[in-house]
Amino acid sequence: MADPSTYRPAPGQIPDSPGVYKFRDADSRVIYVGKAKSLRQRLSSYFQDLANLHPRTRTMVTTAASVEWTVVGTEVEALQLEYTWIKEFDPRFNVKYRDDKSYPFLAVTMNEEFPRVQVMRGSKKKGVRYFGPYGHAWAIRETVDLMLRVFPVRTCSAGVFKRAEQIGRPCLLGYIGKCSAPCVGRISGAEHRELAEEFCDFMAGHAGTYVKRLEAQMREAAMEMEYEKAARLRDDIEALRRAMEKNAVVLGDGTDADLFALAEDELEAAVQIFHVRGGRVRGQRGWVTDKVEQIDTASLVEHALLQLYGEERGEGVPREVLVPALPEPVEPVLAWLAERRGSRVDLRVPQRGDKRELMTTVERNAAQALALHKTKRAADLTTRSVALQEIADALGLESAPLRIECYDISHLQGQDVVASMVVFEDGLARKSEYRRFSIKGFEGQDDVRSMREVITRRFRHQEQAPAKAENLKDPETGRARRFAYPPQLIVVDGGQPQVAAAQQALMEAGVTDVALCGLAKRLEEVWLPDEDDPVVLPRSSEGLYLLQRVRDEAHRFAIAYQRQKRGKRATSSALDSVPGLGESRRQALLKHFGSLKKLRAATIDEICEVPGVGRRTAEAVAAALASRTPSAPAVNMATGEIMEESDIMGVTPEILVTPESDEGKP
């Protein structure tokens, strides 16, 4: 535990101006980022009697080892810089909203030649129109299925689309009228794009125009006694109305707004957001956070706004945002939102009327979300703290290991030897820090030797990591350098031999301040260096449960990498030996012809048609394929069928074996 007085800035050194400050720990890792209208007043509040600080603030300042700040011109700049640093450094003591699930969006890929309608999750991509988020993916598919009658936009994948182009026949949706089939030229690219734009306009809330237009066409067809056409238009109108009914009107004036509501207690807070477009609820999402810093409702609202609109531009930020409390001060937030949208944004607390009633509904959803979260993850933060403390007590550590690294070795009968390193911080997986190792120096079932090599290589990187905080980021990528931070505990998958090998590697690297243990699978025993007997933790121990999770995650990560390497080796071909033919042109050849079987049957002139392949290379490819001896047939273990080479391209490595191999058998 550090004494804040050891790194307190000298009196008068802190400027009395707006800025952003960072607290760093002993390893130069950023643990807290904050902004202030006056840096002098804000930072001085941290360096007072510890008894007067909030418990979470006290923990933060005693964990920190240094503080630094950056002066900016305005509070808006401070807000933007704070958001950027929180996103970049992911400080453990800042409020971090996390989705209680991954929400699906209805996306239209307007950045493609033939736009596609599909379900998308994850980060948003440039040039793609998004609608939602929705509570369930099936809700999107139901809506799309209804609307394809009127807007038959492409929904197929790139592979299906290209296959239809090659064979000149559309997929099933093209035959039943739910796709305009641009793949076979039924409509042009411009006509299909116009259709996709109309689809987007309808989803954006401009539904009345299309319904009225279809009603006029239906009446005209009925008057001209084209009853079949009128019946189709009637069904189209009914489909659009059913799609519209899925989102009931909640605000009669056609408002575009986002409504935020919070439910909180002393330890956690849940935020719920309703996205209203055209007066209808078009999407809903929610986050939950541990309140690891002293924070009020207004500050929680500010963090939620930064989280939601940090990556949004233009129409992604609505004209009106309704919140339970206004951030203090509100002017910088308003200016920041206006800059994201490109025009004025109204941020206010609803007091009466339909918007107040809808806000009450959102508040009920937030309260239910918090209650459900507590039910699912009861005492989650407390449980993790107990687990880390139990590990520290069992291993005789001075403090709880906040960063744990676990290593595992994986191979298949001595071939394709790989290793994995997974990282857990504060009891949670930090997947951005995972690393994979390919062990090429030797082959064989020698896990001990492999473990020693991996630990040696990991701490060789640690020696090369810069000691100064400003050099911890890679200047090319802007991210933290690989292996920049040392662990407090290393866990190896195995017993005494693996632990001894890891200890030898640590001694050779001169590492003396990192704890080490091994977890043996058979009896879940914890082995320590230079100990003849293992440490046996109770089966109900939270510490043992955490070690098992860390070990199992390392095992999963190692197996995934080993299967990936094995799959590449299984699908290798005679093309690998062609001189001057790199990976890009190999992929181009396979993509152009579809399989090695078709490539083998192609003439040299046909091979030359592939971009980047000259005649000399084409002749070398043809010669290599002609001289290749057929390999043993592959067997699909899912069906038991013998597969030809042309069929192997799409088979996952897990079910692809040769008859001589025992892999895949019980």
Sequence and secondary structure as in RCSB ss.txt:
>XXXX:A:sequence
MADPSTYRPAPGQIPDSPGVYKFRDADSRVIYVGKAKSLRQRLSSYFQDLANLHPRTRTMVTTAASVEWTVVGTE
VEALQLEYTWIKEFDPRFNVKYRDDKSYPFLAVTMNEEFPRVQVMRGSKKKGVRYFGPYGHAWAIRETVDLMLRV
FPVRTCSAGVFKRAEQIGRPCLLGYIGKCSAPCVGRISGAEHRELAEEFCDFMAGHAGTYVKRLEAQMREAAMEM
EYEKAARLRDDIEALRRAMEKNAVVLGDGTDADLFALAEDELEAAVQIFHVRGGRVRGQRGWVTDKVEQIDTASL
VEHALLQLYGEERGEGVPREVLVPALPEPVEPVLAWLAERRGSRVDLRVPQRGDKRELMTTVERNAAQALALHKT
KRAADLTTRSVALQEIADALGLESAPLRIECYDISHLQGQDVVASMVVFEDGLARKSEYRRFSIKGFEGQDDVRS
MREVITRRFRHQEQAPAKAENLKDPETGRARRFAYPPQLIVVDGGQPQVAAAQQALMEAGVTDVALCGLAKRLEE
VWLPDEDDPVVLPRSSEGLYLLQRVRDEAHRFAIAYQRQKRGKRATSSALDSVPGLGESRRQALLKHFGSLKKLR
AATIDEICEVPGVGRRTAEAVAAALASRTPSAPAVNMATGEIMEESDIMGVTPEILVTPESDEGKP
>XXXX:A:secstr
   GGGS   TT S SS EEEEEE TTS EEEEEEES HHHHHHTTSS GGGS HHHHHHHHH  EEEEEE SSH
HHHHHHHHHHHHHH  TTS   EESS   EEEE TTSSS BEEEE SS  TT EEE   S HHHHHHHHHHHTTT
S  B S HHHHHHHHHHT   HHHHTTSS  GGGTSS HHHHHHHHHHHHHHHTT HHHHHHHHHHHHHHHHHTT
 HHHHHHHHHHHHHHHHHHHTS B  TT   EEEEEEEE SSEEEEEEEEEETTEEEEEEEEEEE  S   HHHH
HHHHHHHHHTT  GGGS SEEE SS  SS HHHHHHHHHHHTS  EEE   SHHHHHHHHHHHHHHHHHHHHHHH
HTTTHHHHHHHHHHHHHHHHT SS  SEEEEEEEEEETTEEEEEEEEEEETTEE GGG EEEE  S  SS HHHH
HHHHHHHHHHHHHHS SSGGGSB TTT SB TT S  SEEEEESSHHHHHHHHHHHHHHT  S EEEEEETTTTE
EE TT SS B   TT HHHHHHHHHHHHHHHHHHHHHHHHHHHHHT  GGGGSTT  HHHHHHHHHHHSSHHHHH
HS HHHHHTSTT  HHHHHHHHHHHHH      EEETTTTEEE GGGGGG  GGGEE TT  TT  
